């Protein structure tokens, strides 16, 4: 007996796979047009996250030092009605170094978004890393996507752009659909 593919298509629509690949992006301007991970001491850091989950349970940003100890905790501002937009801003630490921006958005009903990205304060040669995860669950079936992007050593302050394989999520669900179709009982 083959599994009905309508179920898979309905599941994919409910999960809204277009949102799974989105990650938090850090900006140097309030219009969210200058994506960067490099800041001067005291400069304002802007954070913008688009997510399917509403953040009813948790919507927080932690600023961590280089040993990942908490410096400050910020509640993200929420707007929209699905997808939701979460924003915040804070002053970069005065001491040069590498710091981490840790974001968690939890709807309390199966949709969880978490991301940890580093920011470089001052003129340092440092490695920029981005790690994000978005997870959504529908009636016991879950899908998740984890992305990690690491750039080479930075000697000037170029913009770091996140790169995701094109159509990764679509290919994943297509593979999953074919796999379930091949099962017989």
C-alpha positions as CSV (number, residue, x, y, z in Angstrom):
1,X,0.0,0.0,0.0
2,X,1.5,3.4,-1.0
3,X,1.2,6.5,1.1
4,X,-1.1,9.2,-0.1
5,X,0.9,12.1,-1.5
6,X,-1.8,14.6,-0.7
7,X,-0.9,14.2,3.0
8,X,2.7,15.3,2.3
9,X,1.6,18.2,0.2
10,X,-0.8,19.4,2.9
11,X,1.9,19.0,5.5
12,X,4.4,21.1,3.5
13,X,1.8,23.8,3.1
14,X,1.1,23.9,6.9
15,X,4.8,24.0,7.7
16,X,5.3,26.9,5.3
17,X,8.7,25.7,4.2
18,X,9.5,29.1,2.7
19,X,10.2,30.3,6.2
20,X,12.5,27.5,7.3
21,X,15.6,28.9,5.6
22,X,15.3,32.4,6.9
23,X,17.9,33.4,9.5
24,X,18.5,36.4,11.7
25,X,20.4,39.2,10.0
26,X,22.4,41.9,11.8
27,X,22.5,45.4,10.3
28,X,24.3,48.6,10.9
29,X,21.3,50.8,10.0
30,X,17.7,51.2,11.1
31,X,16.3,50.6,7.6
32,X,17.9,47.1,7.6
33,X,19.8,47.7,4.3
34,X,23.5,47.4,5.5
35,X,24.0,43.8,6.6
36,X,27.3,43.4,8.5
37,X,28.9,41.7,11.5
38,X,31.5,44.4,12.0
39,X,30.9,47.3,14.4
40,X,32.7,50.1,16.1
41,X,32.5,50.3,20.0
42,X,29.3,52.0,21.0
43,X,27.8,51.8,17.5
44,X,24.1,50.8,17.3
45,X,23.5,47.2,16.2
46,X,20.1,46.4,14.5
47,X,18.6,43.0,14.4
48,X,15.7,41.9,12.2
49,X,14.1,38.4,12.0
50,X,11.2,37.2,10.0
51,X,9.5,34.0,11.3
52,X,6.3,32.0,11.1
53,X,6.1,31.5,14.8
54,X,4.5,34.3,16.9
55,X,6.9,34.3,19.9
56,X,4.0,33.9,22.4
57,X,6.2,31.8,24.7
58,X,9.6,33.5,24.1
59,X,11.1,36.2,21.9
60,X,14.5,37.1,23.3
61,X,17.9,38.3,22.3
62,X,21.0,37.7,24.5
63,X,24.2,39.5,24.0
64,X,27.1,37.2,25.0
65,X,30.8,37.9,25.5
66,X,33.6,35.9,23.8
67,X,33.3,33.1,26.5
68,X,29.5,33.1,25.9
69,X,28.6,34.6,29.2
70,X,25.5,36.8,29.2
71,X,26.1,40.6,29.0
72,X,22.4,41.6,28.5
73,X,19.0,40.3,27.6
74,X,16.6,42.1,25.3
75,X,12.9,41.3,24.5
76,X,12.4,41.5,20.7
77,X,9.7,43.8,19.4
78,X,7.0,41.9,17.4
79,X,4.9,43.1,14.5
80,X,2.9,41.5,11.7
81,X,0.5,38.5,11.8
82,X,2.3,35.7,10.1
83,X,4.9,35.8,9.0
84,X,5.9,37.8,12.1
85,X,8.7,40.4,12.2
86,X,10.9,40.7,15.2
87,X,13.2,43.6,15.6
88,X,15.6,45.1,18.2
89,X,18.6,47.3,18.5
90,X,21.4,47.7,21.1
91,X,24.7,49.6,21.5
92,X,27.8,47.5,20.7
93,X,30.0,46.9,23.7
94,X,32.8,49.5,24.3
95,X,35.5,46.9,24.6
96,X,36.8,45.5,21.2
97,X,36.4,41.8,20.6
98,X,34.1,39.1,19.4
99,X,30.6,39.0,20.9
100,X,27.6,36.7,20.2
101,X,24.0,37.6,19.4
102,X,21.8,34.7,20.5
103,X,18.2,34.8,19.4
104,X,15.3,32.5,20.4
105,X,11.7,32.8,19.3
106,X,9.2,30.2,20.5
107,X,5.5,30.2,19.8
108,X,4.8,27.6,22.5
109,X,3.0,25.4,19.9
110,X,5.8,23.8,18.0
111,X,7.4,26.6,16.0
112,X,10.9,27.4,17.3
113,X,13.5,29.7,15.8
114,X,17.0,30.0,17.2
115,X,20.1,31.7,15.9
116,X,23.5,32.6,17.2
117,X,25.7,34.9,15.2
118,X,28.8,36.7,16.2
119,X,29.6,40.4,15.8
120,X,33.1,41.8,15.7
121,X,33.6,45.0,17.7
122,X,36.6,47.2,16.8
123,X,39.2,46.6,14.1
124,X,40.0,43.0,14.6
125,X,40.9,40.2,12.2
126,X,38.2,37.7,13.2
127,X,36.2,34.8,11.8
128,X,32.5,35.4,11.3
129,X,30.2,32.5,11.9
130,X,26.4,32.1,11.6
131,X,24.4,29.3,12.9
132,X,20.6,29.2,12.7
133,X,17.8,26.7,13.1
134,X,14.1,27.0,12.4
135,X,11.8,24.2,13.4
136,X,8.0,23.7,12.9
137,X,5.9,20.8,14.0
138,X,2.5,19.7,12.6
139,X,0.6,16.9,14.4
140,X,3.7,14.9,15.4
141,X,5.5,15.4,12.2
142,X,8.5,17.8,12.3
143,X,10.8,19.4,9.8
144,X,13.9,21.3,10.6
145,X,16.7,23.0,8.7
146,X,20.0,23.9,10.1
147,X,22.4,26.3,8.3
148,X,25.9,27.2,9.2
149,X,27.9,29.8,7.2
150,X,31.5,30.5,8.0
151,X,33.5,33.1,6.1
152,X,37.3,33.4,5.9
153,X,39.4,35.8,8.0
154,X,38.3,39.3,7.6
155,X,41.0,42.0,7.2
156,X,38.7,44.8,6.1
157,X,35.0,45.2,6.9
158,X,33.2,43.5,3.9
159,X,29.5,42.6,4.1
160,X,29.0,39.0,5.1
161,X,26.0,37.5,3.2
162,X,24.3,34.3,4.1
163,X,24.3,31.6,1.5
164,X,21.7,28.8,1.3
165,X,21.6,26.1,-1.5
166,X,18.9,27.1,-3.9
167,X,15.7,25.2,-3.6
168,X,17.2,23.1,-0.7
169,X,13.9,22.9,1.2
170,X,11.9,22.1,-1.9
171,X,14.4,19.3,-2.8
172,X,14.2,18.0,0.7
173,X,10.4,17.6,0.7
174,X,10.5,16.2,-2.9
175,X,13.0,13.5,-1.7
176,X,10.8,12.9,1.4
177,X,7.7,12.6,-0.8
178,X,9.4,10.1,-3.1
179,X,10.7,8.1,-0.1
180,X,7.2,7.8,1.4
181,X,5.8,6.9,-2.0
182,X,8.3,4.0,-2.3
183,X,7.2,2.5,1.1
184,X,4.7,-0.4,0.8
185,X,2.8,-2.1,3.6
